[in-house]
Amino acid sequence: MLARRGALLFVGRKQELNRGTQPVTLDNDFVRAQFPAFAEPSLEGQAFFENAGGSYTCAPVIARLERFYRSRKVQPYGPYEASRLAGEEMDEARQRLAAMMGVGTDEVSFGPSTTQNTYVLAQAFRQWMRPGEAIVVTDQDHEANSGPWRRLADEGIEIREWKIDPGTGMLDPADLDALLDEQVRLVCFPHCSNVVGEINPVAEITRMAHDAGAAVCVDGVSYAPHGLPDVGALGADIYLFSAYKTYGPHQGLMVIRRALGAKLPNQAHFFNADTLYKRFTPAGPDHAQVAACAGIADYIDALYDHHFDAPAEPVARGRAVHDLMRAQEARLLQPLLDRLADRNDLRLLGPRQAAGRAPTVAVALDMPGALAAERLAGRGIMAGGGDFYAVRALAAQGVDPDHGVLRLSFVHYTSTAEIAQLIDALDEML
Ligand SMILES: Cc1ncc(COP(=O)(O)O)c(C=O)c1O
C-alpha cells in the first residue's frame, strides 16, 4: 500500500459552509496556509501576478522533495528500502494524478518540460505520418505546441493554420470545420491561451477532430493551474501541462491515451517500447521531481477534505476542487476585468467576462509590456511583460511582440486584498 497524505500536510479547521445548503466557497486562509511563500518574509507585501509564468509551490511538494533528497535519493526500484520507497513514490505520483484526471496510470508520463514533450511527440508523428497528410495548428498557441509541429512541413506534411479572430483573439470552431478532411491526422490547440485567456471548448473541438479521423494534442499548460481537468471526459488523445505552473516542481506532464500511444513509434530505448509511460520520454526521469508531483495530489486532496464531507473517487474529488478554484478565480477576476475594460488607454486582450476565461490577463499599452511590469514591481506587484512565447498570437491580434504586453495572472490562492493592491497600483502607474 502506498503512503497517502498524512504527515506532509498542514491541517486547518474544517470549512463550515458545506454543512448547509449554501454553495461551498474556497477557504482562502486555508489555501494560503498550504503555500510557504505566503509566510516568507522576503516576499511579504509583494502581490504575485506572474503565476502563468510559474506558480508558488505547495507545502506537500516541497516536503516530498526534501524528503526525497534526504532519504530516498538513490537509484529507484531496487531491492533495498530507500530505493523501494523512491520507486513507490514515483509510481504514486503517476497513479494519483492519473486517477484525478480520469485516465489510466500508464497514460501519464513525465518529461523535463512541456516544450520538450511536444518536441519528442513531434518526432513520433514525423515517423508515423506520410507526405501529403496534414496537421492543424493554431496561431493562438504558445510556441511549444506550434513550432515543433510546423517543422514537420520539412517532411512534406501539410500544415494548416486555424487562425484566431484578430479583434477578439478567439478561435472559432466553425473555422476549424473548414480545415478538416481525411488528410488531417492531428489537431493541436490550447485549452487556454497564455495571452488571450479564453477557455476553448476542448470536448467539442475533440469531437470534431475525431469525426474527421484526427487525433488532438491539447496544450493545457495555461489551464491546469486553474483546476486539474478531467481529461477522460474531455476525450483528448494528448493533454499536456507543466507541474511548475501547477504548484509543483519543474516537470512537464503528458497524458497520452493508450490507443494513440500504441500506434505512434517508440521514442525511448527499444526495450522500453512496451511500457506506454516510457515510450515518449527518451530522457532519464528526474526521480525526485516526479516523486514530488504526488504532492500536487496531496494538495488537491487536502482541499477536498477541508471543504467537503462526502467520500468521493479521485476524479470526483479533482472535479470538485477544480470547480471551487474556478468559482473563486471568477469572483476575483471580474472586478479587475471591469476596471481594465473601463479604461481607454489600454487594450484588454481576450474576453471581458470572467466566466469563460482564465485569470491570465494581457493588456497592450502605449509603453512596452516589460516597462509596465518594471513600474509595477516598484509598487509591490510581481507581474511580467513581453511576448510570453506567444509571438504568433500577439502578432495576429496586431500587437507587436517586441513591444509586448503586460500580463497579470493569478490563481485561486490570490486574495481579494492582492487584487485591490493590483488595481491601485495600475491606477497609479497608468
Ligand atoms: C501555454 C503554454 N504552453 C507551453 C508552455 C511551455 O511550457 P514549458 O516551460 O514546460 O516548456 C508555456 C510556458 O510558459 C505556456 O505558457
The ligand as a Gaussian input file, in Angstrom:
#p B3LYP/6-31G(d) Opt

LIG

0 1
 C        0.557000      27.948000     -22.688000
 C        1.940000      27.421000     -22.536000
 N        2.289000      26.311000     -23.189000
 C        3.515000      25.779000     -23.085000
 C        4.477000      26.357000     -22.302000
 C        5.828000      25.735000     -22.215000
 O        5.947000      25.029000     -21.036000
 P        7.375000      24.536000     -20.525000
 O        8.037000      25.717000     -19.904000
 O        7.038000      23.462000     -19.528000
 O        8.110000      24.034000     -21.679000
 C        4.181000      27.530000     -21.608000
 C        5.203000      28.189000     -20.775000
 O        5.131000      29.333000     -20.438000
 C        2.875000      28.075000     -21.728000
 O        2.525000      29.193000     -21.074000

